[in-house]
Amino acid sequence: MDATNSDETNQDLLARIKHLAQPLVDSLDSRLRDQIDRRVDERVDATLASRLSVIERAIADLDRAIKELQERRSSPD
């Protein structure tokens, strides 16, 4: 067997292995992508919930302050 024929055989074998392994690689890639997407979504949801709770508290504080000011303004001196 000469070097050229050996190289062709190696390339053919490598191509066959890649062809056989590709579905497994694709499946693993898909699973990892889904897992990463879920984790990112969970972190984004947690961050948004935290930020929204801060905003909701600030709005509630502002609402109370406005009501207090309105009561002071409407009460006789």
N, C-alpha and C positions, 0 to 999 in steps of 0.2 A: 504494500500500500504506500503510495507516495504522499508527500506533504499536502498537495492540493486536494487529493481525494479525502485525506484525513480531515482537513479543514472543512470541506463540504459536509462530511459526515457529522462533525462536531456542530456545525451551524444548523444542520437539519435536526439533530437531536435537541439542540437548544430551542429551536423553533417549536418542536413538538412538545417539549416540557412547558414552554411558555403558553402554548395553546391549551394544554391540559390544566394548567394552574390558573389560567385567567378567570374562570368562573369563581374559583375560591377567593382570589384576590378581589374581584368585583364585589362579592358578597361581604367580605370583611370590610372593604372600603365603605360600602353602603351602611353596614351596621355601625361602624365607627362614626360616620357622618351623622347618622340619626342620633346616636348617643351624645355626641358633641352638641348637636342642635338642641336636644332636650335640655342639656345642662346650661347652655347659653340662655335658652328661653326661661328656665327657672331662675337664673341669676338676674336676668332683666326684669322678670316679674317681681322678684324680691326687692330689687333696687327701686322700681317704680312704686311699689306699695309703700316702701319706706319714705320716699320723697312725697308721695301723695298724702301720707299721714301728717307730715310736717306742714304741708300746705293747708290741709284741712284744719289743723290746730291753729294756724295763723289766721285763717278765715274766721274761725269761731272766736278767737281773741278780738279781731277787728269788729265782729258783729256785736260782741258784748260792749266794747268801747263805744261804738256808735249808739247803742241803746242807752248807755249811761249818759252820754252827751245829750241825747234827745230828752231824757228824763230831767236832766238838770235845766235844760233850756225851757221845757214846758212847765216846770214847777215854779210856783210863785216865790219870789225872794223875800 
